[in-house]
Amino acid sequence: QVQLVESGGGLVQAGGSLRLSCAASGRTFSNYRMGWFRQAPGKEREFVAAISWSAGSTYYADSVKGRFTISRDNAKNTVYLQMNSLKPEDTAVYYCAAGTLARENPSEYEYWGQGTQVNVSS
């Protein structure tokens, strides 16, 4: 089992920044690829970003490319999502997830956190 706890959400004005964190416990964190997803009210959960075990590879949704950066610190069992130039359409609950062979498809992820709310005002 892997337990994931997100933090860092909140309210920010458009153009601002937030950094989300996801702390993992349980099985060896470095064995898992990590991803961030988000879900806005009335919409399906969508892929945001993912990172490989060694952080050598990162993947981003087109909607966040150039604005968001995913990173991980295996020594701290933590994955981060730095979000810059935030837009109102980024408003959603953000979830982190862990999977051994996962990338963009949420069904590939085995473990999920409870989510953290991000609100971007215009």
Secondary structure, DSSP 8 states (H G I E B T S, - for coil): -EEEEEE--EEEETT--EEEEEEEEES-GGGSEEEEEEE-TTS--EEEEEE-TTS--EEE-TTTTTTEEEEEETTTTEEEEEE-S--GGG-EEEEEEEESS-SS-GGG--EE---EEEEEE-
